[in-house]
Structure formats: structure tokens, C-alpha cells
Amino acid sequence: MSEITGIYAIWLREFKVFWREKSRVVASVFTPLLWIFVFGSGLGASVNISGMNYQIFIFPGILAMSVLFTSIFFGIYIIWDRKFDFLKEVMVAPLARPSIFFGKVLGGATDALLQSFILLLIGPAIGIRYTPSVIIAIPFIVLLAVGLVSVGLTIGSFIESLSGFQLIGSFLIFPLFFLSGALFPVGGLPSWLSPIVSANPVTYAVDGLRGAILGTSVFPLAYDFSVLLVFTLIMIAVGTAAFRRMKI
């Protein structure tokens, strides 16, 4: 078995698992919709940011939130695979562990990308008018998904209980989301908060998505992309190392 064939087989398995779990697809899209239509509409009635409706302003951030939750919690499937001995069956194949890791990363990133496309289709319903620049959002979503799936798989490589993973995952997800500028502009923040937001890689994904979708961003898109790319490459390297040391 060639490495590319093995990566494809693992990706296809993860994709089929995702596609067959209709409830998982519905649940992963329903939560972002609640944020957009309930939270966004509630505050949107009294809040405008730079003359922009609040519901429209948070749309790129909620899109990033969807990728964040889906990607990190994808790591929980590593624990399931260990419990049902599926991972042992994969490990005995003539396939390098980094290839197995990369196949799973692609599978998780594909899941997140499909959910993002569903949310993008809802954009015009809240008044967003897409321009050709929206295509730039795709590489930002892909990089964010790959980087965060790598984070989730790294956590799953060291954790053996589902409850332990959920605890650590939640502890990581909420600061990444709330400190990313998804719900507020990152310009003019208090001096103690600004460095924390700037150190958050999700901040640059949100800013890049806001620039691609709404045409407004704090940082240049090239800078956002570069920071996100570095983060993703680092997490792939960390995740690959963790996967090599994972106990089956």
C-alpha cells in the first residue's frame, strides 16, 4: 500500500462516517445559526459597529466558531477508535503513522469545510452581499480547520477518556473563541486584553474571513494568512510528533 493510497483510504473513511451521521451534521450547523439569528439579532437591534449591522459583523466570527468546535472535537474520534480497536487494525497496515495522522487531519478538515459551505449559503439571508473576494475565505477556512484538527488529534493522542477530552477541549475552545474578535472589534481594546487577543491564532482567521466576506479587516489579509499558515504548520508538526508517541 502506498502512502498516498493509505491517506486517501483514511480520509474516505472519516468522510463516510461524517456523512452517515446526519444528526451530527444538523447539530454542528444548528448552534452557529442560533448565534447568528438569536444572539446577533438581539444585540443587532441596538448595536452597530462602524455603521454595520451587528448580525452581519459577527457572521465571519460565527463561521470561524463552527470550524473551531468541529475541528477540535474531531480529536475525540481518536479515543473512540482506540476503544473499538479500529486504530490497532490501521496501525498494523504498512503505513507510516504520519500518513495516518495526515489522513485523519484531511478527514476532519473536510468535515469542517462542508459545514462552512452550508453556513456561507445562509449569508445572503441576513443581508450579506458576496463579492468575488469571498473565494479568499476558502484558504482561511482550510488552514484554520487543518490547524485546529491537528490540535484536537494532539489532545486525543494523550487522553484516554471521553470526559477528559471534553473537559480539556472546552477549556481550550471557549478562550480561543471569545478572545478572537469574533464578537467584538479588535481595534481599541484595553491594554491588558489586546496582547491576549493578538496572541490568539483564531483572531487572524476571523479577521481574514471578515476581510474576505465583508471587505473590512484590521490587519492586511496577507499578514492574517501568514500568521495562520505558521500556526497550522507548527500544529501539524506537533500533532505528528504526538501521534508517533501515542499508545494504542
N, C-alpha and C positions, 0 to 999 in steps of 0.2 A: 504493500500500500504506500503510495507516495504521500508526502506531507500535505500537498495541496488537496488531494482526494480526501484525506482524513479530516482536514479543516472543513471542507465542504460538507462532509457527512455529519460532523458535529453541528455545524451551522444549521443544516437542514433539519436535524432532529429538534434543535431548540426552537426553530421557526414553527414546526408542526405542532409541538407542544403548546406554544403560544396560540396558534390559530385554532386549535381544538378547544381551548378553554375560553369559550365565549364570555362567560361571566367575568373573567379576568380582564378581557378587553373592555367590556362595558364599565366595570368598576374603575379602571385606570383612566377612562375618559370622563366619567361622571363627576369625580372630585374636582378636576380643573374647571368643569362647567359651573359647578357650584360657586367657586371662587369668582369666576368671570361674571356670572349673571346675578348672584346674590350679593356677594361682598362688593364687587365692582359697581353694581347698580345702586346699592345702598349708599356707599360713600360718593359715588359718581353724581348723586343728586345734589351734593353740596360742595364737592371738591373739583377744582380744575387745576391742572398742572401745565403751566406755560400755554394756557388757552386750550388745552387738550382735555377732552372728557377722560375722567379717571378710569373708566372701564376700558377704554382704548389704551390708555397709558400702561395699565398692568398686563395687557394681553401677552406681550413678549415674555414678561416675567412668569406668568402662569404657564406659558409654553415651556419655559426652562424648568419650572417646578415639575411638570409632568415627566420630563426627561430625567430629572433628579430622582424622583421617587421610584420610577420604573427601573432605572439603571442600577441604583444601589441595592434595592431589594431583589434584583435578579440574582445576587450572590447567594440568596437563601436556597437556590436550587442546587448549589454545590452540596449543601448539607443533606438535602433530600436524596441526591444521587449517591452519597455515601451511605445513607441509611438503607437504601434499597439495593446496595452493592452494584449499581449501574456503573459507578466510577471505576470499580475494580475491573469490570469487563472491558472498559475503554482502555485502562492502563496496561492491560496485557497485550493490546494490539501493538504492532510495530510502528508506533507513533510517538514522537517526542512530546514531552509534557508541555513545552512552549506552544506546540501546534494545537494541543488540546485546549490550552488556555485561550489561544487566539480564536479558535473556532467558537468557543463559548462567548468570547467578547463580541464577535461578529453577530452571534445569535441574539444576545441581549441588546446590542445597538440597533439591530433590525427591528426588534420589538418596539423600542423607544421611538424610532424613526416613523414607523407606521402610525403610532398613536399621535405623533406630532402632526402628521399629514391630516389626520381627522380633525384635530384642533384648528389647523390652518384653514380648513374648509369652512369652519364656523366663523372665521374672522369677519367676512362681509356682513354677517347677521348682526354684528354690533357696530357696524359703520366703518370698518377699515377698508380702505380702497388700496388694493395692492398695485404696486408698480413693478416693472421688470427687476428692480433691485431685490425683490423678495427672494429671488433664487439664491442670493447670498446667504440667506438664513440656513440653507441646507448644510453647507460645510460646518457652520457653527453648531447645528444640532448634532451632526455626526461626531465631531470632535468631543463635544460635551458628553454624548452618550458613551463613546468609547472610553473616555477617561473615567467616567463615573461607574461604568460596568466593571472596569478594572479595579476600582476601589471596592465595590461590592464583592467581587471574587476574591480579593485580597483578604477582606474580613472573613468571608466564608471559608477560606483556607485554614484559618486558625481557630475558628469557633465550631464547636460540635453540636450545640443545642440551638433549636429554632428560637427559643425565648431569648437566649443570649444574643443571637444575631439581631433580633428585632429591637432589643434594648440599645445595642451599640449603634444600629442603623438609624434609629430615631434620634439618638443623641447627636449623631453626625448630620443628619438631613436637615433638621429644623434650623440650626445656626447657619448652615450653608444657604438655606432659602431666605430666611428673614434678614440676613446680613448681605444680601446680594444686590440690593437696589431693585428687587422685583416689585416691591410695593411702594417705593418712595424714590425720589431722585437722589442720586449720589453726590450731586453738587451742593456745597454749602453745609455739609454735615458738621456736627460738633467735633472738636479737636480729638476727643477720645475715641469717637466712633469711626472717623474717616480712615485711619490706618487699618482697622479691622476689616472694613468693607473692601479696602484696596488689596488686602492680602487674600481675599476670597476669590478663587478662580471662577466661581459661578458668576461673580459680578461682571466679568468680561464677556461671558456668554450672554447674559441678559442685555448688556449694553450693545453687543454686536447684533443681537436679534432685534433690539429696538431700533438700531440704525438701519438694518436691512428692511424691516417691516414698516416702520413709521417714519423713517428718514431723519431721525433725531438720535444722537448719541453724544455721550460726554467725551469719550476717547475716540481717536481715529480707528476705523474698522480694522486697518492693518495691525494696529497695536493690540486691539482686542483679540484678533485671530492669532497673533504671535504668542501672547500670554497663554491662551487656551491650548495652543499646539504644544508648548513647552510642558504645561501641566499634563496633557494627555500622554506625551512620550515618557515622562517621569513615571506616571502611574502604570503604564504598560510594563516598564522595566521592573517596577516594584512588584506588580502583580505576577509577572513571570517568575521572579525570584521566589515569591511566596508559594507559587504553585509547585515549584521544584521541591520545596521543603515540606509540602503538605503530607500529612499522614493519612493513609487510606483506612 
